[in-house]
Every structure is written in structure tokens, then in C-alpha cells.
Amino acid sequence: MKKMLDSFEESSLNFHKSSEDLQWLTKQFLHNLGENPARPGLFDTPKRFAKAMTFLTSGYRANIDEIVGSALFDEPSGDFVLIRDIEFFSLCEHHMLPFFGKAHVAYIPNSKIIGLSKIPRIVDVFARRLQVQERMTHEIAKELDRILEPKGVAVITEASHLCMMMRGVEKQNSTTLTKATLGDFASSAELRTELMSLLNK
């Protein structure tokens, strides 16, 4: 218990110091832009930005095993489970601008299933980091494969990237689709076809 309390206190101290550092850096950033961080509209911006970034990168500090907890259940079903249209928001690690969209997650149980609410939570863990969409998609698939040891996993994400929309090529209507398949989904074209048919309905 003492070790847990010491760890919690250390984590709280680190969080407080990290927030202070972010606030100081934000003030410097505003100053470098030619702004006055002390003016009324910006006075609390460093604090708000630090709070927002702490939330948007909370995936680094999340423990997936704790999130899943006891929500694993014995179930002999062999048909795949699909959760569609899981909304996510993330930050591109190249420009730290948002990308956002939907994730579709399917798995084939191997005598074990997971509480449905846990899958969106796992998606959020990886989305709330500095990311590239390609890596995020594979990380979600690998983590579900680790937790469930299923017969197969498929993760498909589709997203819009503000780094393409607001700057650079400035294309407003383009979307990016990435997929990761493991196990039976990787080896069976029939399963992939069935999955895509369900997603397209």
C-alpha cells in the first residue's frame, strides 16, 4: 500500500511539474508569435492548453490491463464480432495538428470475448498520443491480439487530417484509410470480403 501511495504521489508531482512546464513553454510560444501572453484573452491560455494537451496525450499514461479489468468472459462463439464507427481524435506527430475519424474493429473469439465498451476505450488509449494513423491502426490490432488471443483481428480506420486540410496541399475532402489484419483475417480472403461487405452496408 505504501509503495502504491508513494507511486501516486510521485505521479502527481510529475504531473504538476509537467503542467507548469507546458504553461511556461506556451507563454514563450505566444511571445515568439508576436503575441502578448498577458493580455486578457490569452492570460489563461497556457493553463488551458496544458490541460487540453494532458488530456489529448493521456494514452501515454493509460494502463490497458487496468482498463480491461475483469471484462473478459468465456464464450464459445466462433463467429466474428464487429464494432463499427468508433469515433476517435488524435494528434499527428509530424505537425501536432488533429486527425480524426472512425475505427472499425473486428475479432474472432477463441473461447474468450471482451466487454464491448472496452474496445472503444482501447482505441482511445492509442488515439490519445502523438500518432501516425498507420501505426495507430496496427497498435490497436496487436493489443487486442495480446489481450484476447483470438483467432483473428481486423482494424480499419478512416480519418481526415488537418495537416492536409489546413496547410500543405490544402485538400478538404480527402480521407485516409488504413487497415491491420492478424490471424484468420490476414489469411482468409473470404473473411475479409465478408467484413468489408458489412462495413459497406
Backbone bond lengths (Angstrom), bond angles and torsions (degrees), N, CA, C in turn:
res aa  C-N    CA-C-N  psi(-1)  N-CA   C-N-CA  omega(-1)  CA-C   N-CA-C  phi
1 M - - - 1.462 - - 1.529 110.85 -
2 K 1.358 115.94 -43.96 1.469 119.70 179.62 1.518 110.88 -61.08
3 K 1.343 115.86 -40.05 1.470 119.67 179.13 1.524 110.82 -62.61
4 M 1.362 116.06 -40.30 1.460 120.21 178.55 1.520 111.56 -64.66
5 L 1.357 116.43 -41.67 1.462 120.60 179.09 1.519 111.08 -65.45
6 D 1.356 115.93 -42.16 1.469 119.83 178.50 1.520 110.55 -62.12
7 S 1.352 116.29 -41.26 1.455 120.84 179.14 1.522 110.81 -64.11
8 F 1.350 116.40 -41.27 1.464 120.69 179.51 1.527 110.44 -64.47
9 E 1.347 116.50 -43.37 1.464 120.18 179.94 1.525 110.87 -64.24
10 E 1.336 116.24 -41.55 1.473 120.32 178.25 1.509 110.35 -63.33
11 S 1.356 116.93 -42.14 1.459 121.57 178.32 1.522 110.90 -62.23
12 S 1.345 116.50 -41.88 1.465 120.79 179.44 1.521 111.14 -64.32
13 L 1.338 116.52 -41.05 1.466 120.53 178.98 1.523 110.40 -64.63
14 N 1.346 115.99 -44.33 1.463 119.97 179.38 1.520 111.05 -62.66
15 F 1.357 115.93 -40.06 1.463 120.56 179.14 1.525 110.11 -62.88
16 H 1.336 116.54 -44.00 1.464 120.58 -179.00 1.527 110.68 -63.19
17 K 1.349 116.19 -44.45 1.464 120.29 179.61 1.526 110.37 -65.13
18 S 1.347 116.76 -41.35 1.455 120.53 179.16 1.524 110.83 -61.44
19 S 1.334 116.95 -41.96 1.462 121.02 179.13 1.525 110.84 -63.82
20 E 1.325 116.58 -42.03 1.468 120.15 178.20 1.522 111.02 -63.10
21 D 1.341 116.44 -42.25 1.467 120.52 178.74 1.525 111.15 -62.20
22 L 1.344 116.37 -43.76 1.463 120.37 179.28 1.523 111.10 -62.29
23 Q 1.318 116.35 -40.32 1.459 119.91 179.63 1.533 110.53 -64.13
24 W 1.323 116.43 -42.68 1.463 119.92 179.90 1.540 110.28 -64.37
25 L 1.339 116.60 -44.22 1.458 120.65 179.56 1.532 111.78 -63.66
26 T 1.329 116.39 -36.78 1.464 120.06 178.89 1.520 110.94 -65.71
27 K 1.339 116.74 -39.19 1.473 120.36 176.77 1.526 110.41 -61.24
28 Q 1.348 115.52 -43.11 1.471 119.67 178.90 1.524 110.70 -64.31
29 F 1.317 116.47 -40.07 1.461 121.98 179.29 1.530 110.26 -61.70
30 L 1.320 116.70 -47.37 1.468 120.73 179.02 1.511 110.89 -61.31
31 H 1.318 115.51 -40.97 1.471 120.43 178.75 1.527 110.21 -63.15
32 N 1.343 117.21 -42.50 1.463 121.08 -179.57 1.528 112.39 -66.39
33 L 1.335 116.52 -25.18 1.463 120.18 175.88 1.526 112.31 -76.17
34 G 1.333 115.80 -8.99 1.458 119.92 -176.90 1.512 112.87 94.09
35 E 1.329 116.44 10.17 1.460 121.43 179.45 1.527 110.90 -91.15
36 N 1.310 114.30 166.80 1.459 121.25 175.71 1.527 108.34 -108.02
37 P 1.340 118.68 103.58 1.463 120.98 -177.42 1.524 113.35 -62.40
38 A 1.337 116.97 -15.03 1.462 119.61 -177.25 1.530 112.84 -89.98
39 R 1.345 117.58 -7.99 1.462 117.26 -178.18 1.529 110.04 -70.91
40 P 1.340 117.70 155.13 1.468 120.91 -171.59 1.531 115.07 -52.30
41 G 1.321 117.43 -43.41 1.460 119.08 -177.00 1.518 113.73 -68.01
42 L 1.337 117.68 -22.82 1.463 121.52 -176.58 1.524 113.47 -110.45
43 F 1.312 117.04 -5.22 1.473 120.06 -172.24 1.534 111.97 -57.11
44 D 1.329 117.32 -42.82 1.470 120.68 -178.97 1.526 113.26 -96.80
45 T 1.345 116.84 3.40 1.465 119.79 -178.35 1.528 112.83 -60.79
46 P 1.331 120.78 -43.82 1.465 119.36 178.60 1.526 112.90 -57.46
47 K 1.324 116.90 -40.11 1.462 120.31 179.13 1.533 110.64 -66.91
48 R 1.343 115.52 -43.21 1.462 119.34 -179.77 1.532 110.81 -66.20
49 F 1.340 116.03 -40.57 1.467 119.96 -179.75 1.530 110.64 -64.21
50 A 1.334 116.93 -43.36 1.467 120.56 179.28 1.527 110.62 -60.98
51 K 1.314 116.18 -41.28 1.469 120.12 178.97 1.521 111.02 -65.65
52 A 1.343 116.26 -43.13 1.463 120.53 -179.88 1.530 110.91 -64.25
53 M 1.331 117.55 -45.46 1.463 120.52 -178.07 1.521 111.42 -67.14
54 T 1.319 116.88 -34.75 1.461 120.22 176.71 1.521 110.19 -61.16
55 F 1.330 116.36 -41.69 1.472 120.44 177.60 1.526 111.07 -69.13
56 L 1.324 117.23 -46.02 1.462 121.19 -174.76 1.526 113.20 -69.37
57 T 1.322 117.18 -15.54 1.471 121.04 177.07 1.532 110.96 -116.52
58 S 1.320 116.87 22.14 1.469 121.12 -176.90 1.526 112.22 -66.69
59 G 1.337 117.21 -15.57 1.464 120.05 178.46 1.513 113.59 -61.96
60 Y 1.346 117.08 -26.87 1.469 119.67 178.01 1.523 111.58 -64.80
61 R 1.322 116.50 -28.77 1.466 120.83 -174.29 1.532 112.42 -102.55
62 A 1.317 117.32 1.92 1.465 120.64 -177.37 1.525 110.93 -83.07
63 N 1.315 115.29 146.16 1.462 121.93 175.94 1.525 107.74 -112.52
64 I 1.318 116.93 108.61 1.461 120.50 -173.11 1.521 111.89 -65.49
65 D 1.328 117.37 -36.51 1.464 118.69 179.00 1.525 110.99 -62.57
66 E 1.333 116.74 -36.13 1.460 119.62 176.54 1.525 110.96 -70.36
67 I 1.329 116.86 -36.98 1.470 120.57 178.71 1.525 110.65 -63.95
68 V 1.328 116.96 -43.58 1.464 120.95 -179.85 1.524 110.45 -70.02
69 G 1.329 116.30 -40.57 1.460 120.80 177.97 1.518 112.00 54.91
70 S 1.324 115.50 -128.22 1.469 120.84 -177.16 1.524 112.24 -97.41
71 A 1.332 116.74 15.76 1.475 120.09 -175.04 1.522 112.58 -85.02
72 L 1.327 116.97 39.90 1.462 123.33 171.60 1.518 107.65 -115.02
73 F 1.327 116.19 131.49 1.458 119.93 -172.22 1.527 110.62 -131.95
74 D 1.329 115.01 143.32 1.467 120.09 175.85 1.523 109.09 -73.46
75 E 1.322 115.97 129.65 1.462 120.97 -178.53 1.525 108.54 -157.52
76 P 1.342 117.59 123.50 1.469 119.96 -174.97 1.523 114.94 -77.39
77 S 1.330 118.76 -2.40 1.469 120.97 -175.84 1.518 111.53 -54.05
78 G 1.347 114.51 138.16 1.459 119.21 179.01 1.508 113.37 -111.51
79 D 1.340 117.68 -4.87 1.461 121.24 178.23 1.515 110.33 -82.20
80 F 1.336 116.88 152.68 1.459 116.73 -174.61 1.528 112.68 -78.00
81 V 1.311 113.47 153.36 1.460 123.81 178.60 1.521 106.76 -106.23
82 L 1.330 116.88 133.21 1.464 121.01 -178.75 1.517 110.16 -129.14
83 I 1.327 116.47 127.29 1.460 121.60 170.16 1.519 107.12 -114.26
84 R 1.322 115.68 118.61 1.466 120.98 -177.00 1.520 110.97 -100.96
85 D 1.326 113.94 159.28 1.471 121.96 167.26 1.526 113.65 58.20
86 I 1.321 116.58 45.86 1.463 120.91 173.80 1.529 107.42 -82.16
87 E 1.304 117.09 111.88 1.470 120.25 -178.36 1.526 110.33 -70.29
88 F 1.320 115.79 140.79 1.466 119.70 174.74 1.528 109.82 -143.70
89 F 1.319 114.05 156.20 1.459 123.04 174.72 1.518 107.31 -132.57
90 S 1.319 116.85 134.39 1.452 120.26 179.83 1.517 109.61 -141.87
91 L 1.342 115.52 176.60 1.463 121.57 178.82 1.517 109.30 -120.58
92 C 1.321 115.80 124.62 1.464 121.59 176.46 1.527 109.31 -63.45
93 E 1.329 116.72 127.96 1.463 119.10 -177.42 1.528 112.96 -73.29
94 H 1.326 117.73 -13.94 1.462 120.00 -179.01 1.526 112.60 -81.01
95 H 1.326 116.53 -36.85 1.472 119.66 -177.90 1.524 112.93 -126.10
96 M 1.344 116.07 -4.17 1.466 122.27 -176.44 1.526 111.32 56.18
97 L 1.333 115.20 34.98 1.454 121.99 171.77 1.529 108.13 -105.41
98 P 1.332 117.88 152.84 1.459 120.06 -175.44 1.530 113.42 -68.88
99 F 1.319 114.57 147.95 1.463 120.79 158.54 1.523 106.63 -130.25
100 F 1.319 115.50 147.85 1.456 118.87 -170.68 1.516 110.05 -151.65
101 G 1.312 115.99 155.14 1.455 119.28 -179.21 1.507 111.29 173.07
102 K 1.343 115.16 -142.10 1.456 121.10 -176.42 1.520 110.20 -133.27
103 A 1.325 114.32 145.57 1.463 121.13 174.83 1.518 108.48 -114.19
104 H 1.325 115.30 142.67 1.461 122.22 175.74 1.532 106.29 -120.85
105 V 1.314 116.21 124.02 1.463 120.71 -172.79 1.531 109.51 -124.16
106 A 1.323 116.19 128.43 1.464 121.61 177.52 1.522 109.23 -131.43
107 Y 1.340 114.70 146.53 1.465 118.79 172.70 1.519 109.35 -147.99
108 I 1.318 115.35 155.47 1.466 121.80 177.19 1.520 107.28 -107.65
109 P 1.330 117.78 111.97 1.471 119.86 -176.42 1.525 112.41 -60.64
110 N 1.306 113.72 147.04 1.465 121.36 174.00 1.524 106.74 -123.43
111 S 1.336 115.37 61.23 1.473 125.59 -178.14 1.528 113.64 79.54
112 K 1.364 117.32 5.24 1.451 119.74 -179.43 1.531 109.65 -141.05
113 I 1.348 116.82 134.70 1.459 121.02 174.88 1.521 108.98 -123.86
114 I 1.331 116.30 165.91 1.458 122.12 -177.57 1.523 109.10 -121.04
115 G 1.329 117.13 146.19 1.456 120.80 175.58 1.520 110.19 -54.18
116 L 1.322 116.97 132.41 1.465 121.13 -170.68 1.526 112.82 -59.47
117 S 1.325 118.05 -34.68 1.468 120.11 -178.10 1.523 112.62 -67.72
118 K 1.328 116.06 -17.96 1.467 119.08 -176.74 1.529 111.72 -74.80
119 I 1.329 116.96 -27.58 1.468 118.55 -178.38 1.530 111.56 -66.68
120 P 1.346 120.37 -47.73 1.469 118.76 174.45 1.531 112.46 -59.40
121 R 1.322 117.04 -33.66 1.469 119.46 178.56 1.529 110.97 -65.81
122 I 1.332 116.14 -38.44 1.467 119.83 177.58 1.526 110.13 -66.84
123 V 1.332 116.80 -40.30 1.470 120.06 175.44 1.524 109.82 -57.38
124 D 1.336 117.08 -44.61 1.471 121.11 -179.03 1.522 112.11 -62.82
125 V 1.337 117.27 -36.64 1.464 119.98 179.88 1.521 110.71 -56.35
126 F 1.338 116.46 -44.69 1.464 119.63 -177.32 1.523 112.51 -83.21
127 A 1.336 116.64 -26.68 1.468 119.21 177.35 1.528 110.88 -72.14
128 R 1.327 117.22 -31.94 1.464 120.55 -177.15 1.525 111.00 -88.25
129 R 1.321 113.34 57.31 1.463 123.61 174.56 1.527 106.08 -147.69
130 L 1.319 116.83 167.73 1.458 119.18 168.58 1.528 105.97 -71.88
131 Q 1.331 116.45 124.75 1.453 119.23 -166.49 1.514 112.61 -138.58
132 V 1.331 113.75 166.25 1.465 122.75 157.03 1.527 104.83 -120.30
133 Q 1.297 117.13 144.27 1.464 120.76 -172.95 1.524 111.92 -60.24
134 E 1.332 115.91 -38.88 1.464 120.00 -177.74 1.539 110.81 -59.89
135 R 1.329 116.10 -46.54 1.473 119.95 -178.65 1.524 110.78 -68.01
136 M 1.327 116.84 -43.41 1.454 121.34 -178.80 1.530 111.04 -55.85
137 T 1.332 116.02 -44.04 1.464 121.01 -178.82 1.526 110.78 -59.45
138 H 1.331 116.45 -44.86 1.464 120.44 -179.31 1.524 111.70 -71.45
139 E 1.319 117.68 -34.59 1.464 120.08 179.22 1.530 111.04 -63.83
140 I 1.322 116.72 -41.36 1.465 120.47 178.58 1.526 109.97 -62.28
141 A 1.329 116.57 -45.44 1.471 120.82 -179.34 1.525 111.38 -62.69
142 K 1.321 116.97 -45.29 1.467 120.36 -178.19 1.525 111.56 -65.29
143 E 1.333 116.83 -36.85 1.456 119.65 -179.46 1.524 111.32 -68.32
144 L 1.333 116.84 -41.49 1.469 119.41 176.21 1.528 111.00 -64.79
145 D 1.315 116.18 -36.01 1.459 120.39 177.39 1.531 110.29 -64.32
146 R 1.325 116.15 -39.14 1.474 120.40 178.66 1.525 111.54 -66.35
147 I 1.320 116.41 -45.39 1.463 121.00 -174.05 1.529 111.98 -71.60
148 L 1.338 115.89 -44.62 1.467 120.53 -170.34 1.525 114.23 -96.89
149 E 1.348 117.12 -21.60 1.461 120.94 -172.32 1.533 110.08 46.77
150 P 1.336 116.58 52.36 1.470 120.30 -174.93 1.525 110.94 -81.46
151 K 1.328 113.89 177.45 1.470 118.77 175.60 1.528 111.10 -75.50
152 G 1.323 116.32 -24.45 1.460 119.91 179.11 1.514 111.11 -168.83
153 V 1.324 115.45 154.01 1.471 122.20 177.18 1.525 107.91 -136.85
154 A 1.333 115.57 140.54 1.466 120.97 172.69 1.523 108.26 -136.16
155 V 1.317 115.41 132.21 1.464 121.39 176.20 1.526 107.83 -129.65
156 I 1.318 115.70 127.17 1.466 121.70 177.09 1.526 107.53 -124.99
157 T 1.318 116.62 130.14 1.465 119.83 176.44 1.523 109.00 -124.39
158 E 1.325 115.19 143.07 1.458 120.75 173.88 1.516 107.24 -131.11
159 A 1.334 116.00 134.35 1.460 118.76 -170.98 1.519 112.06 -150.06
160 S 1.330 113.87 156.70 1.469 122.93 170.71 1.525 107.64 -106.48
161 H 1.316 115.78 138.50 1.465 121.76 -175.06 1.525 110.35 -114.98
162 L 1.320 116.39 119.14 1.465 119.57 -179.22 1.529 111.66 -67.48
163 C 1.337 117.35 -21.52 1.470 118.12 176.97 1.529 110.84 -68.46
164 M 1.334 117.44 -21.24 1.469 121.06 173.81 1.526 111.49 -92.36
165 M 1.324 116.94 -27.22 1.461 121.28 -173.61 1.526 112.77 -87.24
166 M 1.343 116.44 -36.91 1.471 120.94 -173.38 1.518 112.89 -95.34
167 R 1.334 116.74 -21.89 1.463 120.68 -174.40 1.525 107.99 -143.15
168 G 1.331 116.58 -176.17 1.460 119.90 176.20 1.514 112.18 59.71
169 V 1.338 116.59 -120.05 1.460 120.64 -176.39 1.526 112.91 -75.70
170 E 1.332 117.41 -17.05 1.472 123.48 176.83 1.531 112.33 51.83
171 K 1.310 115.89 51.31 1.464 121.74 176.95 1.522 108.79 -99.28
172 Q 1.333 116.19 116.59 1.461 121.12 -169.93 1.524 113.82 -83.95
173 N 1.309 118.62 -23.52 1.458 119.96 -170.18 1.526 114.31 -112.85
174 S 1.315 116.95 7.10 1.462 118.89 179.91 1.531 110.27 -82.37
175 T 1.319 115.83 145.11 1.462 121.46 173.82 1.520 108.74 -129.14
176 T 1.311 115.30 157.43 1.460 121.30 -179.71 1.524 108.75 -116.84
177 L 1.332 115.94 131.87 1.462 121.30 178.79 1.520 108.90 -117.28
178 T 1.330 115.99 129.86 1.466 120.57 176.37 1.523 108.63 -130.06
179 K 1.331 116.34 152.66 1.463 119.24 178.35 1.519 110.44 -141.82
180 A 1.331 114.20 153.21 1.461 121.68 174.49 1.523 107.15 -135.28
181 T 1.320 117.76 128.95 1.460 121.86 178.79 1.525 109.33 -127.15
182 L 1.318 115.23 137.60 1.464 121.83 179.02 1.526 108.95 -131.90
183 G 1.318 116.40 153.96 1.460 121.25 175.61 1.517 112.34 63.67
184 D 1.349 115.26 -134.04 1.466 120.52 -175.48 1.520 112.77 -61.15
185 F 1.331 117.74 -31.68 1.465 119.34 178.55 1.526 111.09 -67.12
186 A 1.321 116.91 -30.42 1.461 120.02 178.99 1.523 111.58 -77.26
187 S 1.337 116.47 -31.31 1.469 118.97 -173.50 1.524 114.01 -96.52
188 S 1.342 117.42 -15.29 1.463 119.51 -174.76 1.529 111.65 -113.66
189 A 1.323 116.60 110.65 1.466 121.04 176.32 1.524 110.46 -64.85
190 E 1.332 116.55 -31.94 1.471 120.85 179.99 1.528 110.94 -63.90
191 L 1.322 116.37 -42.64 1.465 120.27 178.62 1.520 110.72 -65.21
192 R 1.325 116.73 -42.42 1.467 120.00 179.97 1.530 110.46 -63.45
193 T 1.328 116.53 -39.41 1.463 120.47 178.44 1.523 110.69 -63.90
194 E 1.341 116.66 -43.52 1.464 120.35 178.41 1.516 110.76 -62.54
195 L 1.329 117.18 -41.36 1.459 121.51 179.53 1.532 110.37 -62.47
196 M 1.316 117.12 -47.92 1.460 120.18 -178.73 1.521 111.24 -65.09
197 S 1.334 117.09 -33.80 1.455 120.75 177.17 1.521 110.52 -62.75
198 L 1.324 117.12 -42.04 1.460 121.07 179.07 1.526 111.04 -68.19
199 L 1.313 116.67 -37.72 1.475 120.08 179.90 1.523 111.46 -68.62
200 N 1.312 116.98 -31.06 1.458 120.73 -176.53 1.521 113.40 -82.64
201 K 1.331 117.19 -8.68 1.470 119.27 179.90 1.515 110.01 -75.72
